[in-house]
Amino acid sequence: RMAAVRSLSELWFQIGHTHELRGKYQEAKEAYSTVLTYDPRHAKVLQKLGWLYYHVAPGAARAPPLSESTGLEDPAATAQQDQAAMAYLERAVASDGTDHQAWYLLGKCCTRQKQYQKGFRAYEQAVLLNGKEPVYWCSLGILYYYNSQYHEALDTYARALQLKPDLCETWHNLGVLYENCHQLNDAADAYRTAVSLAPGNKTLRARLEAAQQRKRGQQLAQIPTAPSYNFAS
């Protein structure tokens, strides 16, 4: 009987995975949910359901691969979707606490819901389990930034860039950090690098242009003014 249950569970998993690859997300959710009727602690299915609820808005054409999700432009989601995503991901890490990707997704969900302390714990578990994933360090840096821990944010962004120097989102976030600290030259350089890595991204181009404008304004303010004469004296 147990072998038959495992066989049915695997069958529904494959059906769900096929639907997901074809962009049929509602059907994928239904198939993955069926897996849970056979195995309520199926960690990978819980993670996939959490991911789909987190990242796939109703009517979306596709969900980006987990490896491409770095947080530059997270999608909008309903409160109900976020609550469902959180519940599934918490069950996933409870079922398998060694899955770094599940911890990372839980951290992203907590961050979007502004539950920053829970997000910190989740991201820290992710980097503890897999310290070679640059996206995890980049995401942890975002939380440090939100918490006004700028030195720690800089350190984690540096770790991310050591692992993957061409991750444009890290360069973007580094630019935001420098700009907030009024280091406009460094900010412009970081944004320029990000644009070179993703030339079609309008958000990055807008950030670069704004930083360059602020930089020019700052430089003009620092230019010594010509002597003035008081002809009335």
Disulfide bonds with the S-S distance in Angstrom:
none
